[in-house]
């Protein structure tokens, strides 16, 4: 009898717990194979096909659109686009990056006027640079805000800085937030979302395209 009462009480408690708020806005920011970067209620989430967040399930992906199940309703959503004003014709800059033998997308970028190898990483919130490489690029990261970041070897000291510019194939973004990590990690500069959110990403047959309209 006591067990029945306890279980009933637990059931009532579970019914009373609030669930995660349903999605009121969804935007497709990037498509990479079977993965999509979505902005759900203003929160950026990377989902693989079949995964869900806040009532949104990624059902399928195509090079330029994603099929989503939003609160039980299937919808096909294209990549976000910037639309010109005053009916002006828009120009689109496109940079293509082939996938390498490590199944990664690496290319050359110009950061603060210096050419460096970068690895496209949609899982990184910000551009990330090792302290060792930052010194070779004359980035005075010591004036940045001290913080801690999680790396493969545990917690490491880091500094939040703002890069003057990041340019990939002519697509330049100014005042880009970045993280400089003490030591030699990451071995290659990570081109994270603080830059990538300014461009449209498409992946098809091992080719990643970065584009931006003017």
Residue frames as qw, qx, qy, qz and C-alpha x, y, z in Angstrom:
[[0.000, 0.885, 0.465, 0.000, 0.00, 0.00, 0.00],
 [0.299, -0.798, 0.111, 0.511, 2.78, 2.46, 0.89],
 [0.424, -0.134, 0.602, 0.663, 4.59, 1.62, -2.39],
 [0.234, 0.625, 0.662, 0.341, 1.41, 2.35, -4.38],
 [0.124, -0.938, -0.250, 0.206, 1.01, 5.73, -2.67],
 [0.393, -0.601, 0.333, 0.611, 4.66, 6.65, -3.34],
 [0.385, 0.138, 0.684, 0.604, 4.40, 5.70, -7.02],
 [0.117, 0.803, 0.563, 0.158, 1.21, 7.71, -7.39],
 [0.236, -0.889, -0.042, 0.389, 2.89, 10.72, -5.81],
 [0.418, -0.336, 0.518, 0.667, 5.83, 10.41, -8.20],
 [0.314, 0.455, 0.703, 0.448, 3.43, 10.24, -11.13],
 [0.014, -0.927, -0.370, 0.053, 1.68, 13.43, -10.03],
 [0.358, -0.730, 0.209, 0.543, 5.05, 15.15, -9.62],
 [0.423, -0.032, 0.638, 0.643, 6.11, 14.18, -13.14],
 [0.196, 0.704, 0.620, 0.285, 2.85, 15.53, -14.54],
 [0.173, -0.940, -0.198, 0.217, 3.45, 18.81, -12.73],
 [0.509, -0.420, 0.315, 0.682, 7.00, 19.28, -14.04],
 [0.423, 0.790, -0.022, -0.443, 7.16, 21.81, -16.87],
 [0.838, 0.221, 0.357, 0.347, 8.46, 20.51, -20.21],
 [0.366, -0.230, 0.297, 0.851, 10.87, 22.28, -22.51],
 [0.351, 0.628, 0.143, -0.679, 9.18, 25.14, -24.35],
 [0.716, 0.445, 0.506, 0.182, 8.00, 24.25, -27.83],
 [0.414, -0.063, 0.326, 0.848, 9.81, 25.85, -30.72],
 [0.250, 0.809, 0.351, -0.400, 8.29, 29.18, -31.76],
 [0.408, 0.842, -0.261, -0.237, 10.97, 29.96, -34.37],
 [0.831, -0.139, 0.451, 0.295, 13.32, 27.73, -36.37],
 [0.388, 0.850, -0.264, -0.239, 15.99, 28.77, -38.84],
 [0.943, 0.084, 0.140, 0.290, 18.36, 26.55, -40.84],
 [0.141, -0.907, 0.286, 0.274, 21.85, 28.08, -40.58],
 [0.107, 0.589, -0.760, -0.255, 24.02, 25.37, -42.15],
 [0.960, 0.102, 0.102, -0.241, 23.76, 21.94, -43.81],
 [0.047, 0.633, -0.770, -0.068, 26.67, 19.50, -43.66],
 [0.254, 0.079, -0.957, -0.114, 25.81, 16.06, -45.00],
 [0.474, -0.472, -0.728, -0.154, 23.37, 14.43, -42.54],
 [0.374, -0.446, -0.461, 0.670, 23.85, 17.25, -40.03],
 [0.064, 0.762, 0.312, 0.564, 22.12, 20.62, -39.75],
 [0.255, -0.128, -0.415, 0.864, 22.88, 23.67, -37.64],
 [0.169, -0.692, -0.593, -0.375, 19.53, 25.07, -36.49],
 [0.007, 0.167, -0.348, 0.923, 18.62, 28.23, -34.61],
 [0.400, -0.500, -0.744, -0.189, 15.71, 27.16, -32.41],
 [0.391, -0.866, -0.312, -0.010, 14.12, 29.90, -30.29],
 [0.030, 0.942, -0.284, 0.178, 17.38, 31.82, -30.62],
 [0.620, -0.540, 0.568, 0.031, 19.47, 28.84, -29.39],
 [0.497, 0.568, -0.592, -0.281, 21.94, 27.28, -31.84],
 [0.775, -0.208, 0.577, -0.150, 21.81, 23.46, -31.99],
 [0.288, 0.444, -0.758, -0.382, 23.61, 20.96, -34.22],
 [0.787, 0.026, 0.483, -0.383, 21.36, 17.97, -34.99],
 [0.028, -0.204, 0.892, 0.401, 21.94, 14.82, -36.98],
 [0.567, -0.094, -0.509, -0.641, 19.10, 13.20, -38.91],
 [0.646, -0.316, -0.695, -0.025, 16.75, 11.63, -36.37],
 [0.357, -0.196, -0.528, 0.745, 17.77, 13.87, -33.45],
 [0.166, -0.788, -0.481, -0.347, 15.37, 16.30, -31.77],
 [0.291, -0.134, -0.395, 0.861, 15.41, 19.46, -29.67],
 [0.191, 0.297, 0.297, -0.887, 12.50, 21.52, -28.28],
 [0.615, 0.482, 0.499, -0.375, 9.92, 19.67, -30.38],
 [0.502, 0.728, -0.315, -0.343, 11.96, 19.95, -33.58],
 [0.808, -0.139, 0.545, 0.174, 13.22, 16.73, -35.27],
 [0.174, 0.604, -0.558, -0.542, 15.63, 16.72, -38.20],
 [0.869, 0.226, 0.371, -0.238, 14.01, 14.28, -40.63],
 [0.800, 0.305, 0.319, 0.407, 16.20, 14.63, -43.73],
 [0.156, -0.748, 0.187, 0.617, 18.75, 16.91, -45.37],
 [0.707, 0.586, 0.277, 0.283, 19.46, 18.00, -48.92],
 [0.572, 0.158, 0.000, 0.805, 22.20, 20.29, -50.26],
 [0.026, 0.327, 0.032, 0.944, 20.06, 23.42, -49.88],
 [0.570, -0.407, -0.047, -0.712, 17.21, 22.49, -47.52],
 [0.029, 0.107, -0.922, 0.371, 16.19, 20.42, -44.51],
 [0.563, -0.397, -0.544, -0.479, 13.01, 18.52, -43.75],
 [0.015, -0.203, 0.667, -0.717, 11.92, 19.12, -40.17],
 [0.425, -0.532, -0.716, -0.153, 9.17, 17.72, -37.99],
 [0.014, 0.236, -0.334, 0.913, 7.99, 20.66, -35.88],
 [0.426, 0.037, 0.555, -0.713, 5.47, 19.69, -33.23],
 [0.569, 0.251, 0.773, -0.122, 4.22, 16.83, -35.40],
 [0.564, 0.778, 0.171, -0.219, 4.05, 18.80, -38.65],
 [0.732, -0.001, 0.370, 0.572, 6.51, 18.13, -41.48],
 [0.218, 0.950, 0.027, -0.221, 8.05, 21.23, -43.05],
 [0.777, 0.233, 0.139, 0.569, 10.81, 21.76, -45.63],
 [0.184, -0.949, -0.007, 0.255, 13.00, 24.73, -44.73],
 [0.699, 0.578, -0.067, 0.415, 15.71, 26.24, -46.96],
 [0.597, -0.150, -0.216, 0.758, 18.94, 27.85, -45.88],
 [0.081, -0.854, -0.251, 0.449, 18.72, 31.43, -44.60],
 [0.529, 0.409, 0.305, 0.678, 19.40, 34.07, -47.23],
 [0.148, -0.536, -0.159, 0.816, 20.14, 37.77, -47.10],
 [0.382, 0.691, 0.567, 0.235, 17.81, 39.74, -49.34],
 [0.312, 0.093, 0.097, 0.941, 18.86, 43.00, -51.02],
 [0.084, 0.668, 0.493, -0.552, 16.82, 46.15, -50.31],
 [0.255, 0.685, -0.084, -0.677, 15.28, 48.61, -52.80],
 [0.863, 0.441, 0.218, -0.112, 15.02, 45.80, -55.39],
 [0.100, 0.785, -0.579, -0.193, 18.77, 45.91, -56.00],
 [0.895, 0.240, -0.374, -0.042, 20.32, 42.91, -57.72],
 [0.666, -0.657, 0.354, -0.022, 22.33, 40.87, -55.23],
 [0.526, 0.582, -0.618, 0.050, 25.84, 39.55, -55.82],
 [0.906, -0.396, 0.100, -0.107, 26.92, 36.32, -54.18],
 [0.123, 0.680, -0.719, 0.076, 30.48, 35.46, -53.17],
 [0.979, -0.104, -0.025, -0.172, 31.14, 31.72, -53.12],
 [0.005, -0.646, 0.760, -0.075, 34.13, 29.82, -51.73],
 [0.949, -0.002, -0.228, -0.219, 34.42, 26.05, -52.26],
 [0.233, -0.620, 0.725, -0.191, 36.44, 23.78, -49.98],
 [0.772, 0.120, -0.588, -0.207, 37.05, 20.12, -50.92],
 [0.822, -0.509, 0.186, -0.175, 37.02, 17.49, -48.17],
 [0.164, 0.676, -0.718, 0.016, 40.50, 16.12, -47.45],
 [0.603, 0.114, -0.789, -0.028, 41.66, 12.56, -46.76],
 [0.107, -0.042, -0.771, 0.626, 40.87, 13.07, -43.06],
 [0.116, -0.629, -0.734, -0.230, 37.26, 13.87, -44.05],
 [0.231, -0.679, -0.298, 0.630, 37.77, 17.44, -42.88],
 [0.373, 0.830, 0.267, 0.317, 37.33, 20.80, -44.55],
 [0.512, -0.573, 0.039, 0.639, 40.53, 22.83, -44.36],
 [0.465, 0.762, 0.224, 0.392, 41.42, 25.97, -46.26],
 [0.463, 0.011, -0.160, 0.872, 43.55, 29.10, -46.03],
 [0.122, -0.905, -0.404, -0.059, 42.17, 32.19, -44.32],
 [0.344, 0.432, -0.191, 0.811, 43.58, 35.65, -43.71],
 [0.504, -0.736, -0.438, 0.116, 43.28, 36.64, -40.06],
 [0.295, -0.886, 0.030, 0.357, 44.33, 40.16, -39.12],
 [0.354, 0.848, -0.335, -0.211, 46.16, 40.33, -42.43],
 [0.157, -0.507, 0.845, 0.064, 48.11, 37.07, -41.93],
 [0.749, 0.165, -0.488, -0.418, 47.55, 33.91, -43.96],
 [0.320, -0.311, 0.833, -0.328, 46.89, 30.76, -41.87],
 [0.361, -0.093, -0.881, -0.292, 45.46, 27.28, -42.32],
 [0.468, -0.130, 0.408, -0.773, 42.00, 26.88, -40.78],
 [0.081, -0.157, -0.981, -0.075, 39.68, 23.94, -40.10],
 [0.454, -0.305, -0.238, -0.803, 35.96, 24.56, -40.59],
 [0.235, -0.146, -0.890, 0.362, 34.26, 23.55, -37.33],
 [0.379, -0.503, -0.332, -0.702, 30.54, 24.20, -36.89],
 [0.701, -0.486, -0.513, 0.098, 30.76, 22.67, -33.41],
 [0.464, -0.163, -0.274, 0.826, 32.98, 25.52, -32.18],
 [0.004, -0.869, -0.446, 0.214, 31.10, 28.58, -30.95],
 [0.025, 0.949, -0.165, -0.267, 34.02, 30.84, -31.77],
 [0.661, 0.614, -0.377, 0.209, 37.18, 30.96, -33.83],
 [0.776, -0.604, 0.163, 0.084, 39.82, 29.19, -31.70],
 [0.540, 0.703, -0.383, 0.260, 43.59, 29.75, -31.91],
 [0.827, -0.306, -0.268, 0.388, 46.43, 28.24, -29.88],
 [0.290, -0.917, 0.078, 0.262, 48.57, 30.68, -27.91],
 [0.610, -0.271, 0.490, 0.561, 51.63, 29.41, -29.77],
 [0.407, 0.465, 0.558, 0.554, 50.13, 30.31, -33.13],
 [0.056, -0.950, -0.307, -0.016, 48.65, 33.58, -31.83],
 [0.440, -0.725, 0.206, 0.489, 52.15, 34.75, -30.96],
 [0.484, -0.005, 0.579, 0.656, 53.38, 34.06, -34.49],
 [0.162, 0.677, 0.567, 0.440, 50.43, 36.13, -35.74],
 [0.180, 0.164, -0.218, 0.945, 51.27, 39.01, -33.38],
 [0.468, -0.615, -0.442, -0.457, 47.93, 38.73, -31.60],
 [0.042, 0.340, -0.578, 0.741, 48.27, 40.38, -28.18],
 [0.588, -0.399, -0.641, -0.292, 45.91, 37.95, -26.48],
 [0.406, -0.155, -0.627, 0.646, 47.15, 38.89, -22.99],
 [0.161, -0.011, 0.148, -0.976, 44.85, 41.92, -23.07],
 [0.522, -0.242, -0.615, -0.539, 41.85, 39.63, -23.61],
 [0.657, -0.445, 0.219, -0.568, 39.45, 38.42, -20.93],
 [0.045, 0.313, -0.940, 0.129, 40.89, 35.39, -19.05],
 [0.827, -0.067, 0.049, -0.556, 38.70, 32.30, -18.99],
 [0.407, -0.266, 0.874, 0.010, 38.83, 28.47, -18.98],
 [0.717, 0.312, -0.312, -0.540, 37.99, 26.10, -21.83],
 [0.842, -0.143, 0.512, -0.095, 37.63, 22.32, -22.05],
 [0.413, 0.614, -0.601, -0.301, 40.18, 20.62, -24.31],
 [0.873, 0.092, -0.470, -0.095, 41.14, 17.00, -24.98],
 [0.546, 0.152, -0.629, 0.533, 43.67, 17.20, -22.12],
 [0.339, -0.567, -0.612, 0.435, 41.28, 18.87, -19.65],
 [0.016, -0.961, -0.249, 0.117, 40.69, 22.46, -18.61],
 [0.609, 0.132, 0.088, 0.777, 43.03, 25.02, -20.14],
 [0.090, -0.659, -0.172, 0.726, 43.51, 28.73, -19.64],
 [0.390, 0.492, 0.548, 0.553, 42.26, 30.88, -22.49],
 [0.064, -0.411, -0.115, 0.902, 41.65, 34.49, -23.43],
 [0.382, 0.715, 0.585, 0.019, 38.59, 35.93, -25.16],
 [0.223, -0.378, 0.248, 0.864, 39.69, 38.39, -27.85],
 [0.550, 0.724, 0.301, -0.287, 38.25, 40.16, -30.88],
 [0.592, 0.009, 0.498, 0.633, 39.97, 39.66, -34.23],
 [0.107, 0.486, -0.125, -0.858, 40.11, 42.67, -36.52],
 [0.672, 0.408, -0.230, -0.573, 39.12, 40.61, -39.54],
 [0.569, -0.089, 0.812, 0.095, 38.76, 37.06, -40.84],
 [0.520, 0.561, -0.268, -0.586, 38.78, 36.61, -44.61],
 [0.603, -0.023, 0.788, 0.123, 38.13, 33.31, -46.41],
 [0.419, 0.305, 0.695, 0.498, 38.39, 33.52, -50.18],
 [0.025, 0.304, 0.261, 0.916, 37.29, 37.15, -50.22],
 [0.493, -0.665, -0.460, -0.321, 34.41, 36.74, -47.74],
 [0.317, 0.237, -0.492, 0.776, 35.56, 39.04, -44.96],
 [0.500, -0.741, -0.426, -0.140, 33.99, 39.49, -41.55],
 [0.200, 0.554, -0.372, 0.717, 35.27, 42.21, -39.23],
 [0.347, -0.431, 0.473, -0.685, 35.41, 42.24, -35.42],
 [0.801, -0.060, -0.550, -0.228, 35.16, 38.48, -35.00],
 [0.627, -0.608, 0.381, -0.304, 35.05, 37.10, -31.41],
 [0.749, 0.326, -0.571, 0.080, 37.74, 34.45, -30.85],
 [0.781, -0.600, 0.159, -0.060, 39.35, 32.34, -28.14],
 [0.432, 0.634, -0.611, 0.196, 43.11, 32.00, -27.71],
 [0.921, -0.374, -0.071, -0.087, 43.96, 28.81, -25.79],
 [0.261, -0.777, 0.573, 0.003, 47.20, 28.51, -23.82],
 [0.664, -0.198, 0.707, 0.140, 49.57, 25.89, -25.24],
 [0.048, -0.242, 0.734, 0.633, 49.64, 24.22, -28.65],
 [0.163, 0.454, 0.873, 0.069, 45.91, 23.35, -28.88],
 [0.886, 0.318, 0.326, -0.082, 44.28, 23.55, -31.37],
 [0.614, -0.188, 0.486, 0.593, 47.00, 22.49, -33.79],
 [0.180, 0.334, 0.525, 0.762, 45.03, 24.14, -36.61],
 [0.199, 0.073, 0.203, -0.956, 42.97, 27.30, -36.20],
 [0.152, 0.445, 0.881, -0.050, 39.30, 26.36, -35.78],
 [0.142, -0.138, -0.285, -0.938, 36.99, 28.43, -37.96],
 [0.007, 0.350, 0.859, -0.374, 34.01, 28.47, -35.63],
 [0.088, 0.712, 0.682, 0.143, 30.51, 29.93, -35.67],
 [0.148, -0.762, -0.136, 0.616, 31.57, 33.47, -34.73],
 [0.013, 0.384, -0.527, -0.758, 32.66, 33.65, -38.38],
 [0.050, 0.147, 0.919, 0.363, 30.49, 30.96, -39.98],
 [0.148, 0.625, 0.683, -0.349, 27.21, 32.48, -38.80],
 [0.144, 0.672, -0.085, -0.721, 27.83, 35.31, -41.28],
 [0.228, 0.336, -0.715, -0.570, 27.86, 32.97, -44.29],
 [0.882, 0.096, 0.073, -0.455, 25.65, 30.31, -45.85],
 [0.224, -0.427, 0.870, 0.099, 27.06, 26.77, -45.77],
 [0.887, 0.246, -0.020, -0.389, 26.26, 23.95, -48.19],
 [0.317, -0.435, 0.832, 0.133, 27.88, 20.50, -48.46],
 [0.861, 0.371, 0.104, -0.332, 27.46, 18.24, -51.47],
 [0.929, 0.323, -0.081, 0.161, 29.55, 15.29, -52.67],
 [0.778, -0.244, -0.062, 0.576, 32.55, 16.19, -50.51],
 [0.295, 0.377, 0.083, 0.874, 32.54, 19.89, -51.42],
 [0.216, -0.688, -0.512, 0.467, 31.71, 22.53, -48.80],
 [0.239, 0.568, 0.277, 0.737, 30.55, 25.90, -50.14],
 [0.218, -0.558, -0.392, 0.698, 30.64, 29.14, -48.16],
 [0.197, 0.505, 0.457, 0.705, 28.64, 31.98, -49.68],
 [0.097, -0.578, -0.417, 0.695, 27.41, 35.46, -48.84],
 [0.291, 0.702, 0.507, 0.407, 25.13, 37.80, -50.77],
 [0.244, -0.261, -0.103, 0.928, 25.68, 41.56, -51.11]]
